[in-house]
């Protein structure tokens, strides 16, 4: 996936952000569980049990007072008057009453203790040694204590019921928290697989493919996070390796071709010089025989063209140094058309030149750049039929600081599967072609810091566009 595809993705979310989101979810769930459970236990459950336990203690002391009062009443009714025993009972009753009053202070049943307290005070003021002690209304006091005991029992039941209800809430909160935690765990595993495990598996597959030499393999990043950017960088690295591999193969091919050409030139130098010398000698001795002189002139011209072709071939295979100078594009293209006029007349193809008025001067190498234009125009003319027109246009480029030159024909076009190979040296689809012209043109354009691209459709012609920096 390229940069354009990455731009169409969802907004960038870093892997750290995603993992932090998961951690926040787990942490929030745990904190909510602890806070709610703590609130329920401290604010409701613990007070309810404490109040229930306090009511139980108070009720037990109330029952203890009732038992003591019944014992004292029994002694008085049976005439068993023992001052020390009555004093002990009275002290125990007062102690239990004081404890009850302390336990019930500020509680819900504090008001219910007042009549009981008053009745106990009246009970304690009787004359314990006289028979009139029996007149104390023990039943009324016992009834008040019994009512207080029932109230305390009811309060204890209410507190226990509230505690049970709170306990149910705590259990429900714990179960809900457990379910939420389990859900978050499942969601976390799914997201972890999607955010981390899946992309890492893709990267592992890609590195395996690249390691086996498949440099055309591309990772499809799922997200624009760190792993997604790592996938993009891996794609760029494999593309760069593929480019370097192509350049290396091209250099090896050019080196082999250059070595072959050097040996060929060495082998042909002597025969060509011998042919040139023999033709020159015959030309000098031809005298008035014009036909023989013309024949020797053609031989000399053919030898010169062959040597020029070898030099051109050598230049296309070896590095060149450029000498860029200001040139008027109109003059440059006029010279090219003049040089190709014999070819144009022979093929019946016309050439039309159009130079944008805003393009007054260009800086190019006066020797090599015209050769590149000649190669492009020659290729266009050879692809055209008699009566067709080749268009040469020059003008400013859409890219600031560059200008462009295009050569378009109306020929049969270049098949899509061959467009990537037409700039390779020695590749040609023409019967009499040598596969040098376009390769040389591309090299000259690159030496000028530019690019050369082709647009072609079947039966609609081809357009070669060179984009060159102004300086």
C-alpha positions in Angstrom: 0.0 0.0 0.0 1.4 3.4 -1.0 1.2 6.8 0.6 -2.0 7.6 -1.2 -3.7 4.5 0.3 -2.4 5.4 3.7 -3.9 8.9 3.3 -7.4 7.3 3.0 -7.1 5.5 6.3 -8.8 6.5 9.5 -7.1 9.2 11.6 -3.7 8.2 13.0 -3.8 6.2 16.2 -0.5 5.2 17.6 0.0 1.7 19.0 0.9 3.2 22.4 -2.5 5.1 22.3 -4.4 1.9 21.6 -2.7 -0.1 24.3 -3.2 2.8 26.7 -6.9 2.8 25.8 -7.1 -0.9 26.7 -5.2 -0.4 30.0 -7.5 2.5 30.8 -10.5 0.3 30.2 -9.2 -2.4 32.5 -8.0 0.1 35.1 -11.3 2.0 35.1 -13.3 -1.2 35.5 -11.1 -2.4 38.4 -11.3 1.0 40.1 -15.0 1.3 39.7 -15.4 -2.2 41.1 -13.2 -1.3 44.1 -14.9 2.0 44.7 -18.5 0.7 44.5 -17.7 -2.3 46.7 -15.9 -0.2 49.3 -18.8 2.3 49.4 -21.3 -0.5 49.8 -19.3 -2.2 52.6 -18.2 0.9 54.5 -21.3 3.1 54.1 -24.0 0.5 54.3 -23.0 -3.1 55.0 -20.7 -2.4 58.0 -23.0 0.1 59.8 -25.9 -2.2 59.3 -24.2 -5.2 60.9 -22.8 -2.9 63.7 -26.2 -1.5 64.5 -27.7 -5.0 64.4 -25.0 -6.2 66.8 -25.7 -3.2 69.1 -29.4 -3.9 69.1 -28.7 -7.5 70.0 -26.5 -6.5 73.0 -29.1 -4.0 74.1 -31.9 -6.5 73.9 -29.9 -9.0 75.9 -29.4 -6.5 78.6 -33.1 -5.6 78.6 -33.9 -9.3 79.1 -31.3 -9.4 81.9 -33.1 -6.5 83.7 -36.4 -8.3 83.3 -34.9 -11.5 84.8 -33.4 -9.5 87.7 -36.7 -7.7 88.3 -38.6 -11.0 88.3 -36.2 -12.3 90.8 -36.6 -9.3 93.1 -40.3 -9.3 92.8 -40.4 -13.0 93.7 -38.4 -12.4 96.8 -40.7 -9.5 97.9 -43.9 -11.4 97.2 -42.8 -14.4 99.2 -41.7 -12.3 102.2 -38.1 -13.3 101.8 -36.5 -10.1 102.7 -32.7 -10.1 102.5 -31.3 -6.6 102.5 -28.0 -7.6 101.1 -29.6 -9.7 98.3 -32.0 -6.9 97.4 -29.1 -4.4 97.4 -27.1 -6.6 95.0 -30.1 -7.0 92.7 -30.7 -3.3 92.8 -27.0 -2.6 91.9 -27.1 -5.0 89.0 -30.3 -3.5 87.7 -28.8 0.0 87.9 -25.7 -1.2 86.1 -27.6 -2.9 83.4 -29.8 0.2 83.0 -26.8 2.4 82.7 -25.3 0.1 80.1 -28.5 0.1 78.1 -28.8 3.9 78.3 -25.3 4.2 77.0 -25.9 1.7 74.1 -29.2 3.4 73.1 -27.8 7.0 73.4 -28.4 8.7 70.0 -30.0 5.6 68.5 -33.4 5.2 66.9 -34.9 3.6 70.1 -33.5 6.2 72.5 -37.0 7.7 72.9 -38.5 4.3 73.7 -36.1 4.0 76.6 -37.4 7.1 78.5 -40.7 5.5 79.9 -38.7 2.5 80.8 -36.1 4.7 82.6 -38.8 6.5 84.5 -40.5 3.3 85.5 -37.2 1.9 86.7 -36.6 5.0 88.8 -40.1 4.7 90.4 -39.4 1.0 91.1 -36.1 1.9 92.8 -37.7 4.4 95.1 -39.9 1.8 96.9 -39.3 0.8 100.5 -37.5 -2.5 100.1 -37.9 -3.5 103.8 -41.6 -2.9 104.2 -44.5 -4.9 103.0 -45.6 -1.9 100.8 -42.8 -2.8 98.5 -45.1 -5.3 96.8 -47.3 -2.5 95.5 -44.7 -1.8 92.8 -46.3 -2.3 89.4 -43.9 -5.1 88.3 -46.2 -6.1 85.4 -46.3 -2.6 84.0 -42.5 -2.3 84.1 -42.1 -5.8 82.6 -44.5 -4.8 79.9 -42.5 -1.7 79.0 -39.3 -3.8 79.0 -41.0 -6.4 76.8 -42.1 -3.7 74.4 -38.6 -2.3 74.3 -37.2 -5.8 73.7 -39.6 -6.3 70.8 -38.7 -2.9 69.3 -35.0 -3.8 69.5 -35.7 -7.2 67.9 -37.5 -5.5 65.0 -34.7 -2.9 64.6 -32.2 -5.8 64.5 -34.2 -7.5 61.9 -34.4 -4.4 59.8 -30.7 -3.8 60.1 -30.0 -7.4 59.1 -32.4 -7.1 56.1 -30.7 -3.9 55.0 -27.3 -5.6 55.3 -28.6 -8.6 53.3 -29.9 -6.2 50.6 -26.5 -4.4 50.5 -24.8 -7.7 50.4 -26.9 -8.6 47.3 -25.8 -5.3 45.7 -22.2 -6.0 46.5 -22.5 -9.5 44.9 -24.3 -8.0 41.9 -21.6 -5.4 41.5 -18.9 -8.1 41.8 -20.7 -10.3 39.2 -21.2 -7.3 36.9 -17.6 -6.3 37.3 -16.5 -9.9 36.6 -18.7 -9.9 33.4 -17.3 -6.5 32.3 -13.8 -7.7 33.0 -14.4 -10.9 31.0 -15.9 -8.8 28.2 -13.0 -6.4 28.3 -10.6 -9.3 28.3 -12.2 -10.8 25.2 -12.3 -7.4 23.5 -8.7 -6.8 24.5 -7.6 -10.1 23.0 -9.5 -9.3 19.7 -8.1 -5.8 19.5 -4.6 -7.1 20.4 -4.8 -9.6 17.6 -6.0 -7.0 15.2 -3.7 -4.2 16.3 -0.5 -6.2 17.1 -0.5 -9.9 16.2 -2.0 -9.4 12.7 0.3 -6.6 11.6 3.3 -8.3 13.1 2.4 -11.5 11.2 2.1 -9.4 8.0 5.5 -8.0 8.6 6.9 -11.4 9.3 5.5 -12.7 6.0 6.9 -9.8 4.2 10.4 -10.2 5.6 10.2 -13.9 4.7 9.2 -13.1 1.1 11.9 -10.4 0.8 14.5 -12.7 2.4 13.7 -15.3 -0.3 14.3 -12.7 -3.0 10.7 -11.6 -3.8 11.4 -7.9 -3.7 8.1 -7.1 -5.4 6.2 -8.3 -2.3 4.3 -5.4 -0.6 2.8 -5.2 2.8 -0.7 -3.9 3.1 -0.7 -1.8 6.4 -3.9 -2.2 8.3 -3.6 0.9 10.4 -1.5 4.1 10.3 0.2 3.5 13.7 3.8 2.5 14.4 3.4 -1.0 12.8 1.7 0.6 9.8 4.5 3.0 9.3 7.0 0.2 9.7 5.2 -1.7 6.9 5.4 1.4 4.7 9.1 1.7 5.4 9.5 -2.0 4.6 7.7 -1.4 1.3 10.0 1.5 0.6 13.0 -0.6 1.5 12.0 -3.5 -0.8 11.2 -1.0 -3.6 14.6 0.6 -3.2 16.3 -2.9 -3.2 14.4 -3.7 -6.3 15.5 -0.5 -7.9 19.1 -1.1 -6.9 18.9 -4.6 -8.2 17.7 -3.3 -11.5 20.4 -0.8 -11.6 23.0 -3.4 -10.8 21.7 -5.7 -13.6 21.7 -2.7 -15.9 25.3 -1.8 -15.0 26.4 -5.4 -15.5 24.6 -5.6 -18.9 26.1 -2.3 -20.0 29.5 -3.3 -18.8 29.4 -6.5 -20.7 28.1 -4.7 -23.8 30.8 -2.0 -23.4 33.5 -4.7 -23.2 32.1 -6.4 -26.3 31.9 -3.1 -28.2 35.5 -2.2 -27.3 36.7 -5.5 -28.6 34.6 -5.1 -31.7 36.0 -1.6 -32.4 39.5 -3.0 -32.0 38.8 -5.7 -34.5 37.1 -3.5 -37.0 39.5 -0.5 -36.8 42.1 -2.0 -39.1 39.6 -3.4 -41.8 37.8 0.0 -41.8 41.0 1.9 -42.2 42.0 -0.4 -45.0 38.7 0.0 -46.7 38.9 3.8 -46.3 42.4 3.9 -47.7 41.6 1.7 -50.6 38.5 3.7 -51.5 40.5 6.9 -51.3 43.2 5.6 -53.5 40.7 4.5 -56.1 39.0 7.8 -55.9 42.2 9.7 -56.6 42.9 7.4 -59.6 39.3 7.6 -61.0 40.1 10.6 -63.1 37.1 11.3 -65.4 35.2 8.1 -64.5 32.4 9.8 -62.5 30.5 6.6 -61.7 33.6 5.1 -60.2 34.2 8.3 -58.2 30.6 8.3 -56.9 30.9 4.7 -55.9 34.0 5.3 -53.9 32.4 8.4 -52.3 29.5 6.2 -51.1 31.9 3.7 -49.7 33.7 6.4 -47.8 30.4 7.8 -46.5 29.2 4.3 -45.4 32.5 3.7 -43.5 32.1 7.1 -41.8 28.5 6.4 -40.9 29.5 3.0 -39.5 32.2 4.6 -37.4 29.8 7.2 -36.2 27.3 4.5 -35.3 30.0 2.7 -33.3 30.9 6.0 -31.5 27.2 6.6 -30.8 26.8 3.1 -29.4 29.9 3.6 -27.2 28.6 6.9 -25.9 25.3 5.3 -25.0 27.1 2.6 -22.9 29.7 4.8 -21.2 29.3 7.7 -18.7 29.1 11.2 -20.3 30.0 14.6 -19.0 27.7 17.5 -20.0 28.5 21.1 -20.7 25.3 23.0 -20.3 25.0 26.3 -22.2 22.1 28.7 -22.8 20.3 27.7 -26.1 17.2 29.1 -27.8 14.8 26.1 -28.1 13.5 27.4 -31.4 17.0 27.3 -32.9 17.7 23.9 -31.4 14.6 22.2 -32.8 15.1 23.9 -36.2 18.5 22.3 -36.4 17.1 18.9 -35.5 14.4 19.2 -38.2 17.0 20.2 -40.8 19.2 17.2 -39.9 16.3 14.9 -40.3 14.9 16.4 -43.5 16.3 13.6 -45.8 14.5 11.0 -43.5 11.3 13.0 -43.6 11.4 13.4 -47.4 12.0 9.7 -47.8 9.2 8.6 -45.5 6.6 11.2 -46.4 6.1 12.2 -42.7 5.8 15.8 -41.7 7.0 17.4 -38.5 5.4 20.4 -36.8 7.2 22.3 -34.1 5.6 24.5 -31.5 7.5 26.4 -28.8 5.8 28.2 -26.0 6.7 32.0 -26.2 7.4 31.9 -22.4 10.3 29.5 -23.0 13.0 31.8 -24.4 16.3 30.0 -23.2 17.1 26.6 -22.0 20.4 25.3 -20.5 21.4 22.0 -22.2 24.5 20.3 -23.7 24.8 21.5 -27.3 26.2 18.2 -28.4 24.3 15.4 -26.6 20.9 16.9 -26.1 20.2 17.4 -29.8 21.2 13.7 -30.3 18.5 12.7 -27.7 15.9 14.8 -29.6 17.0 13.2 -32.9 16.6 9.8 -31.4 13.0 10.6 -30.2 12.0 12.2 -33.4 13.5 9.4 -35.5 11.6 6.8 -33.4 8.4 8.8 -34.0 9.0 9.1 -37.7 9.7 5.4 -38.1 6.5 4.6 -36.2 4.4 6.9 -38.5 3.0 6.2 -41.9 3.2 8.3 -45.0 1.2 11.5 -44.7 1.1 11.5 -40.9 2.4 14.3 -38.7 4.9 14.2 -35.8 4.4 17.0 -33.3 7.3 18.5 -31.3 6.3 20.8 -28.5 8.4 22.7 -25.9 7.2 24.8 -23.0 7.2 25.4 -19.3 6.3 22.4 -17.1 3.5 22.3 -14.5 6.3 21.7 -12.0 8.0 25.0 -11.0 11.6 25.3 -12.1 11.3 22.8 -15.0 10.4 22.8 -18.7 9.3 19.9 -20.8 9.7 18.7 -24.4 7.3 16.2 -26.0 7.4 14.3 -29.2 4.1 12.7 -30.3 3.2 10.5 -33.3 0.0 8.9 -34.6 1.5 5.5 -35.1 0.2 2.1 -34.0 1.3 2.7 -30.4 3.4 0.6 -28.0 1.9 -2.5 -26.3 1.5 -2.0 -22.6 3.7 -5.0 -21.8 6.6 -3.6 -23.8 6.5 0.0 -22.5 8.7 -0.8 -19.5 11.4 -2.3 -21.7 11.7 0.1 -24.6 14.4 2.2 -22.9 16.6 -0.8 -22.3 19.8 -0.9 -24.5 19.5 -3.2 -27.5 15.8 -3.8 -27.0 13.8 -3.2 -30.2 10.7 -4.4 -32.0 11.8 -3.1 -35.4 13.3 -5.4 -38.0 16.1 -3.0 -38.8 16.3 -1.4 -35.3 19.3 -1.6 -33.0 17.7 -0.6 -29.7 20.1 2.2 -29.0 18.2 5.5 -29.7 15.7 5.5 -26.9 18.3 4.1 -24.4 20.6 7.0 -25.3 17.9 9.6 -25.2 16.9 8.4 -21.7 20.5 8.6 -20.5 21.0 12.1 -21.9 17.8 13.3 -20.2 18.8 11.7 -16.9 22.3 13.4 -17.2 20.4 16.7 -17.5 18.6 15.8 -14.2 15.3 15.2 -15.9 12.9 12.4 -16.6 11.6 10.7 -19.7 8.2 9.1 -19.8 6.0 7.5 -22.5 2.3 7.5 -22.9 1.0 5.2 -25.6 -2.3 3.6 -26.6 -2.9 1.0 -29.3 -3.7 2.6 -32.6 -3.6 6.1 -31.0 0.1 6.8 -31.2 2.7 7.5 -28.6 3.9 10.6 -26.8 7.4 10.8 -25.2 7.7 13.7 -22.6 11.1 14.8 -21.2 10.9 17.1 -18.1 14.2 19.0 -17.6 15.3 21.4 -14.7 15.8 24.9 -15.9 19.2 25.3 -14.3 
